[in-house]
Amino acid sequence: EAQVTQNPRYLITVTGKKLTVTCSQNMNHEYMSWYRQDPGLGLRQIYYSMNVEVTDKGDVPEGYKVSRKEKRNFPLILESPSPNQTSLYFCASSLLLAGTDTQYFGPGTRLTVL
Amino acid sequence: AQKVTQAQTEISVVEKEDVTLDCVYETRDTTYYLFWYKQPPSGELVFLIRRNSFDEQNEISGRYSWNFQKSTSSFNFTITASQVVDSAVYFCALNNYGQNFVFGPGTRLSVLP
């Protein structure tokens, strides 16, 4: 089954404790992206990647890191989480350039930083 | 700068009513894509439609229709004969062909039986 998977689905952590949210797709998609969703703000793009070893900042990259060492994986790293990073996070992928193809979204990761 | 505005925060309708969700966008680019996504109460994001800036034809898919007007920078979404299953948050989004996506804040639609 074609899908985007994220782990964990739920995470409660404390300020400053490094964490990684994994994202994997099995569709051989080139483009992958991370978003956060907050009430009243919709989805905001954090980082995106056009292909292996190619990443770029979205609108809200501060406090986040990403890497794209393999085509299928695009982990989101919070090196020192803070309470304002409490949010619902979505990973997405699409076959080609994001504007020319449908984005498929993962199920979301709800992160709480205490 | 790009921006997507969905002025309607919440809409409630009674089943079988028609409802239109508004989307207004801002971009300086001449090549761009517009999207609508649905987020039902279960939380996943479901793709509904993609439209490029050179195609202003309206589109109909079953009970759903979309009206794209470049003159007013709008890409409105109409649900005809709404059903309870249409209850969701709907997002309009813009991509400027530069890989950066901008989403609107969403409109929460409640369809009452």
Interface residues (C-beta under 8 A of the other chain):
Chain A: Y31 S33 Y35 G40 L41 G42 L43 R44 Q45 Y48 M50 D56 G58 D59 L88 F90 A92 L97 A98 G99 T100 T102 Q103 Y104 F105 P107 G108
Chain B: V4 Q6 T9 Y32 Y33 F35 G43 E44 L45 F47 R50 N52 F91 A93 N95 N96 Y97 G98 Q99 N100 F101 V102 F103 G104 P105 G106
